[in-house]
Amino acid sequence: MRKILSIIFALLFLLFAAFQYNDPDPEIWVPIYGFAAVACFMAFAGVGRPWFFGLMAVIYLVAAYYQWPPVFEGFLLDEMGMKTVNIELAREAGGLGICAVVMLGLAFLTRPRYETR
């Protein structure tokens, strides 16, 4: 389960990073999604530790909190373009939230399992 989810999300985060090419600030968002992709590849390879993924989840969650718009106007209007700054901030906070949830899931999936008899 860990390997399947980690490779799916690694590819998804690479796609997220690629979509940032026309963003006004790709130098910020490409590394954000790139680090998430690298973390997923680490989970796939079994080299990441639960505390690392937990720490990344906290960092992404704090970043999402600070990125949240002052007035929430939703994520989408009738089209995909940026209508208002608040919608763009909500989308960015949502992306950070997705990263946080995935990192939390990887922390859970990479924890050591103790068998009892």
C-alpha positions in Angstrom: 0.0 0.0 0.0 2.8 2.4 0.9 4.6 1.9 -2.4 1.5 2.3 -4.5 0.3 5.5 -2.8 3.8 7.0 -2.7 4.4 6.5 -6.4 1.0 7.8 -7.3 1.5 11.0 -5.2 5.1 11.4 -6.4 3.9 11.5 -10.0 1.0 13.8 -9.0 3.3 16.2 -7.3 5.6 16.3 -10.3 2.5 17.1 -12.4 1.6 19.9 -9.9 5.2 21.3 -10.2 5.0 21.1 -14.0 1.7 23.1 -14.0 3.5 26.0 -12.3 5.4 27.0 -15.4 2.9 29.8 -16.1 2.4 30.8 -12.5 3.5 34.3 -11.5 5.9 32.8 -8.9 7.0 29.4 -10.1 10.4 29.7 -8.2 8.3 29.3 -5.0 5.8 26.6 -6.1 8.0 24.3 -8.2 10.3 23.5 -5.2 7.3 23.2 -2.8 5.8 20.5 -5.0 9.2 19.1 -5.9 10.1 18.5 -2.3 6.8 16.7 -1.8 7.5 14.5 -4.8 11.0 13.7 -3.5 9.5 12.8 -0.1 7.1 10.4 -1.9 10.0 8.8 -3.8 11.8 8.5 -0.4 8.8 6.7 1.0 8.6 4.5 -2.1 12.3 3.5 -1.6 11.8 3.0 2.2 14.5 5.6 3.2 12.2 8.1 4.8 11.4 8.0 8.5 8.0 8.7 10.1 9.3 11.7 12.0 10.6 13.3 8.7 7.2 12.9 7.0 5.5 14.2 10.2 7.7 17.3 10.2 7.0 17.9 6.6 3.3 17.7 7.3 3.6 20.3 10.0 5.6 22.6 7.8 3.1 22.3 4.9 0.2 22.8 7.4 1.7 25.9 8.9 2.4 27.3 5.4 -1.2 26.5 4.3 -2.4 28.4 7.4 -0.4 31.5 6.5 -1.3 31.3 2.8 -5.0 31.2 3.6 -6.8 34.2 2.1 -8.2 37.0 4.2 -11.6 36.5 2.6 -12.4 33.0 1.3 -14.1 33.2 -2.1 -13.8 29.6 -3.0 -11.4 27.7 -5.2 -13.0 28.0 -8.6 -15.3 30.3 -10.4 -16.6 29.6 -13.9 -13.1 29.2 -15.4 -9.7 28.1 -14.3 -8.0 31.5 -14.6 -7.2 33.6 -11.6 -10.2 35.9 -11.0 -9.2 37.4 -7.6 -6.2 37.2 -5.3 -8.3 35.5 -2.7 -9.1 32.6 -5.0 -5.4 32.3 -6.0 -4.5 32.3 -2.3 -7.1 29.7 -1.5 -5.8 27.4 -4.3 -2.3 27.8 -3.1 -3.3 27.0 0.5 -5.3 24.0 -0.8 -2.2 22.7 -2.6 -0.2 23.0 0.6 -3.0 21.3 2.5 -2.9 18.4 0.0 0.9 18.1 0.6 0.3 18.1 4.4 -2.3 15.3 4.2 -0.1 13.2 2.0 2.9 13.7 4.3 0.8 12.7 7.3 -0.3 9.6 5.4 3.3 8.7 4.6 4.2 9.2 8.3 1.5 6.7 9.2 2.5 4.2 6.5 6.2 4.3 7.2 5.9 3.8 11.0 7.4 0.6 12.4 5.0 -2.2 12.9 5.3 -4.4 15.9 3.9 -7.8 15.7 2.4 -9.5 18.9 2.0 -13.1 19.3 
